[in-house]
Amino acid sequence: MLRELVPDGRTHRLAVMVAGMLQYAASMATADGEREEEEHSLASSLLEATEVSDPSEVEDLIHDAVVQLFKDAKVRFERTNARGDKYSLAEDSYEEFIHWFDMPWE
């Protein structure tokens, strides 16, 4: 999915999609009762990431897995905008992951 969508996709859409994939993986870890899993497992890191509120903390916990996700898809998550500024789909995804359940209109 990432291989097809990332090259021409818009960051504000892709970051939400990756955050959704991470939320799904976290919910599967919870459903499987993997809280007793090894402390440094991906499932454990995802579950811990759902409990933090700072994107840098999420990055510390699951960045290696997200990098591997993009690497497996053979696409780059680091980009440069039209003005030459560098940005990261991964970092934007962590922000979306944290705010997944926020509904400011409520």
Phi, psi and omega per residue, in radians:
M1 nan -0.835 3.140
L2 -1.095 -0.684 -3.124
R3 -1.015 -0.662 -3.105
E4 -1.383 -0.677 -2.990
L5 -1.580 -0.566 -2.999
V6 -1.161 -0.810 -3.015
P7 -0.914 -0.737 -3.097
D8 -1.936 0.041 -3.059
G9 -1.333 2.732 3.092
R10 -1.503 2.362 -3.044
T11 -0.989 -0.740 -3.084
H12 -1.127 -0.377 3.068
R13 -1.564 -0.745 -3.103
L14 -1.146 -0.694 -3.137
A15 -1.083 -0.684 3.105
V16 -1.171 -0.697 3.135
M17 -1.109 -0.801 3.134
V18 -1.137 -0.711 3.090
A19 -1.066 -0.677 3.095
G20 -1.130 -0.696 3.081
M21 -1.089 -0.710 3.119
L22 -1.185 -0.706 3.099
Q23 -1.105 -0.704 3.107
Y24 -1.081 -0.802 3.130
A25 -1.084 -0.677 3.109
A26 -1.154 -0.710 3.135
S27 -1.194 -0.592 3.073
M28 -1.181 -0.650 3.095
A29 -1.119 -0.689 3.113
T30 -1.186 -0.772 -3.123
A31 -1.104 -0.590 -3.132
D32 -1.417 -0.032 3.135
G33 1.131 0.655 -3.063
E34 -1.508 0.310 3.094
R35 -1.107 -0.418 3.114
E36 -1.565 0.096 3.125
E37 -1.135 2.951 3.113
E38 -0.902 2.464 -3.039
E39 -0.993 -0.612 -3.079
H40 -1.808 0.409 3.110
S41 -1.378 2.821 3.097
L42 -1.090 -0.733 3.129
A43 -1.027 -0.789 3.127
S44 -1.096 -0.750 3.131
S45 -1.135 -0.706 3.107
L46 -1.113 -0.752 3.132
L47 -1.127 -0.692 3.096
E48 -1.168 -0.646 3.140
A49 -1.110 -0.492 3.124
T50 -1.252 -0.209 -3.075
E51 -1.832 0.038 -3.134
V52 -1.838 2.886 -3.091
S53 -2.177 0.136 -3.124
D54 -2.064 2.188 -3.132
P55 -0.969 -0.566 -3.139
S56 -1.189 -0.524 3.072
E57 -1.218 -0.706 3.081
V58 -1.087 -0.779 3.124
E59 -1.012 -0.784 3.122
D60 -1.023 -0.619 -3.061
L61 -1.417 -0.697 -2.970
I62 -2.253 0.155 -3.079
H63 -1.015 -0.736 -3.124
D64 -1.037 -0.702 3.133
A65 -1.186 -0.692 3.134
V66 -1.170 -0.726 3.082
V67 -1.039 -0.750 3.137
Q68 -1.132 -0.635 3.097
L69 -1.023 -0.830 3.119
F70 -1.212 -0.667 3.132
K71 -1.100 -0.762 3.113
D72 -1.083 -0.588 3.120
A73 -1.403 -0.155 -3.126
K74 1.068 0.727 3.056
V75 -2.309 2.680 -3.140
R76 -1.570 2.453 3.071
F77 -1.740 -0.163 3.073
E78 -1.628 2.298 -3.058
R79 -2.327 2.964 3.066
T80 -2.284 2.274 -3.127
N81 -1.436 3.130 -3.078
A82 -1.078 -0.431 3.126
R83 -1.543 -0.004 3.124
G84 1.561 0.105 3.121
D85 -1.437 2.350 3.116
K86 -1.496 2.539 3.070
Y87 -2.638 2.985 -3.031
S88 -2.268 2.223 3.042
L89 -1.102 -0.606 -3.141
A90 -1.086 -0.850 -3.134
E91 -1.084 -0.712 3.100
D92 -1.139 -0.583 3.110
S93 -1.162 -0.655 3.123
Y94 -1.117 -0.687 3.102
E95 -1.093 -0.801 3.116
E96 -1.132 -0.661 3.120
F97 -1.036 -0.791 -3.126
I98 -1.117 -0.673 -3.048
H99 -1.718 0.320 -3.068
W100 -0.945 -0.733 -3.063
F101 -1.707 0.062 3.124
D102 -1.294 2.325 3.065
M103 -2.316 1.559 -3.037
P104 -1.085 -0.315 -3.130
W105 -1.396 -0.165 -3.140
E106 -1.537 nan nan
